[in-house]
């Protein structure tokens, strides 16, 4: 039992580290990207078909590449950013690259759900595009955005497990390296249980936060 804990605790910490840092960068970069997709649409506040089409195509291409292939494909970029292609810090790079377009599409969907009448009211009152984004679109879409951040975190957890399988560390590496290659079924079982618990806690927390914002 003690040996199992000695294996699990560092791996849990590595997974939480990867997921937290990746989520922060994904939200910082993916949120404005999703907003840009909305406001540059043909019928939006800053219509620009060139920007919208370019971003949309880029996002679709990135999302079409399976994560394992993407991770290998951008190894040169990962080495430039992280100084290595192996390890927890290196794994964060493909995690962010994969999660940004995924989250951006979710952000786009959330903001498109905002009542157009609210936006029209803001425009009629002379609100600038920046004011519409900051004071109307984001606040109105916040409950949905929180849920989408939750979905993204869970998605990143899944990505991190795959990253661990090819040297990224964390619970994925533990499950493959010990649970599969060394036939330690207790390690594999414990890893699966921890991932299930982690996902459930994140989903429950996201639901509660979203509901509390919605009630306000």
C-alpha positions in Angstrom: 0.0 0.0 0.0 2.8 2.4 0.9 4.6 1.6 -2.4 1.4 2.3 -4.3 1.0 5.6 -2.6 4.6 6.5 -3.4 3.8 6.0 -7.0 0.4 7.6 -7.1 1.1 10.9 -5.2 3.8 12.2 -7.5 1.8 11.2 -10.6 -1.3 12.9 -9.2 0.7 16.1 -8.6 2.1 15.9 -12.1 -1.3 15.5 -13.7 -2.8 18.3 -11.6 0.1 20.6 -12.6 -0.3 19.8 -16.3 -4.0 20.2 -16.2 -3.9 23.5 -14.2 -1.2 25.2 -16.3 -2.8 24.0 -19.6 -6.2 25.2 -18.5 -4.9 28.7 -17.6 -3.2 29.1 -21.0 -6.2 27.6 -22.8 -8.6 30.0 -21.3 -6.3 33.0 -21.7 -5.8 32.3 -25.4 -9.0 30.4 -26.3 -11.5 32.9 -24.9 -10.4 35.9 -27.0 -10.2 33.6 -30.0 -13.7 32.4 -29.5 -14.9 35.9 -29.0 -13.1 37.0 -32.2 -14.9 34.2 -34.1 -18.3 35.7 -33.0 -17.7 39.4 -33.5 -16.2 38.9 -37.0 -19.1 36.9 -38.3 -21.1 38.4 -41.1 -24.0 39.6 -39.0 -22.0 40.6 -35.9 -20.6 43.9 -34.4 -17.3 43.8 -36.3 -17.9 41.7 -39.5 -14.8 40.6 -41.3 -15.1 37.5 -43.4 -11.4 37.2 -44.0 -10.5 37.0 -40.3 -13.5 34.8 -39.5 -12.8 32.3 -42.4 -9.1 32.2 -41.7 -9.6 31.5 -38.0 -12.4 29.0 -38.6 -10.3 27.0 -41.1 -7.2 27.0 -38.8 -9.3 25.8 -35.9 -11.0 23.1 -37.9 -7.6 21.8 -39.2 -6.2 21.7 -35.7 -9.2 19.9 -34.3 -9.1 17.4 -37.1 -5.6 16.1 -35.9 -5.8 13.3 -33.3 -4.0 14.4 -30.1 -1.3 11.7 -30.2 -0.4 12.6 -33.8 -0.5 16.4 -33.0 1.8 15.8 -30.0 4.4 14.1 -32.3 3.9 16.6 -35.1 4.7 19.6 -33.0 7.8 18.1 -31.3 10.1 20.7 -32.8 7.9 23.5 -31.6 7.6 21.9 -28.1 11.4 21.8 -27.9 11.6 25.5 -28.7 9.1 26.4 -26.1 9.9 23.9 -23.3 13.5 23.0 -24.1 12.6 19.3 -24.3 10.0 17.0 -25.9 9.8 14.7 -22.8 8.5 15.5 -19.4 5.6 17.3 -17.7 6.5 20.8 -18.9 6.9 19.6 -22.4 3.5 17.9 -22.3 1.9 21.2 -21.5 2.7 22.6 -25.0 0.7 20.1 -27.1 -2.0 20.1 -24.4 -2.5 23.8 -24.9 -2.3 23.6 -28.7 -4.9 20.9 -28.8 -7.2 22.5 -26.2 -7.3 26.1 -27.5 -9.3 25.4 -30.7 -11.6 23.0 -28.8 -12.3 25.7 -26.2 -12.6 28.5 -28.8 -15.4 26.6 -30.5 -17.2 26.1 -27.2 -16.8 29.8 -26.4 -18.2 30.7 -29.9 -21.3 28.5 -29.2 -21.8 30.0 -25.7 -21.7 33.6 -27.0 -24.0 32.8 -30.0 -26.6 31.7 -27.5 -26.8 35.3 -26.0 -30.1 36.9 -26.9 -29.6 39.1 -29.9 -32.1 41.6 -28.5 -29.7 42.4 -25.6 -26.9 43.0 -28.1 -29.1 45.3 -30.3 -30.1 47.2 -27.2 -26.4 47.8 -26.4 -25.7 48.9 -30.0 -28.7 51.3 -29.9 -27.3 52.9 -26.7 -24.0 53.6 -28.5 -21.9 50.9 -26.9 -18.6 50.3 -28.5 -17.7 46.7 -29.7 -15.3 46.4 -26.7 -18.1 47.4 -24.4 -20.5 45.0 -26.0 -18.0 42.2 -25.5 -17.1 43.0 -21.9 -20.4 44.2 -20.6 -22.9 42.2 -22.6 -21.6 39.1 -24.3 -19.3 37.7 -21.6 -21.6 38.4 -18.6 -24.6 37.0 -20.4 -22.8 33.9 -21.5 -20.9 33.4 -18.2 -22.9 30.4 -16.9 -22.4 28.6 -20.2 -18.8 29.6 -20.3 -18.2 28.1 -16.9 -19.7 24.8 -18.1 -17.5 24.9 -21.2 -14.4 25.5 -19.1 -15.4 22.5 -17.1 -15.7 20.4 -20.3 -12.4 21.7 -21.4 -10.6 20.7 -18.2 -12.1 17.2 -18.4 -10.9 17.0 -22.0 -7.4 18.2 -21.0 -7.3 15.4 -18.3 -8.0 12.9 -21.1 -5.2 14.5 -23.2 -2.8 14.4 -20.3 -3.3 10.7 -19.9 -2.4 10.2 -23.5 0.6 12.5 -23.1 1.8 10.4 -20.2 1.8 7.3 -22.4 4.6 8.9 -24.5 6.8 10.3 -21.7 4.7 13.2 -20.5 4.5 12.0 -16.9 1.4 12.0 -14.7 -1.2 9.3 -14.2 -1.0 8.3 -17.9 2.6 7.4 -17.6 2.0 5.5 -14.4 -0.9 3.5 -15.9 1.1 2.5 -19.0 4.6 2.2 -17.4 3.5 0.2 -14.3 -0.1 -0.9 -14.9 0.4 -2.2 -18.4 4.1 -2.9 -19.1 4.8 -4.3 -15.6 1.4 -6.0 -15.2 0.7 -4.2 -11.9 -3.1 -4.3 -12.0 -3.4 -2.6 -8.7 -1.6 0.5 -10.2 -3.9 0.4 -13.2 -7.0 0.1 -11.1 -6.0 2.9 -8.7 -5.2 5.2 -11.7 -8.5 4.7 -13.3 -10.4 5.3 -10.0 -8.4 8.5 -9.4 -9.2 9.8 -12.9 -12.9 9.0 -12.4 -13.0 10.8 -9.1 -11.1 13.7 -10.5 -13.5 14.1 -13.4 -16.5 13.8 -11.2 -15.2 16.5 -8.8 -14.5 18.9 -11.6 -17.9 18.3 -13.2 -19.8 18.8 -9.9 -17.8 21.9 -9.1 -18.4 23.4 -12.6 -22.1 22.7 -12.4 -22.4 24.4 -9.0 -20.5 27.5 -10.1 -22.5 27.8 -13.3 -25.8 27.4 -11.4 -24.8 30.0 -8.8 -24.0 32.5 -11.6 -27.2 31.7 -13.4 -29.3 32.4 -10.3 -27.7 35.8 -9.9 
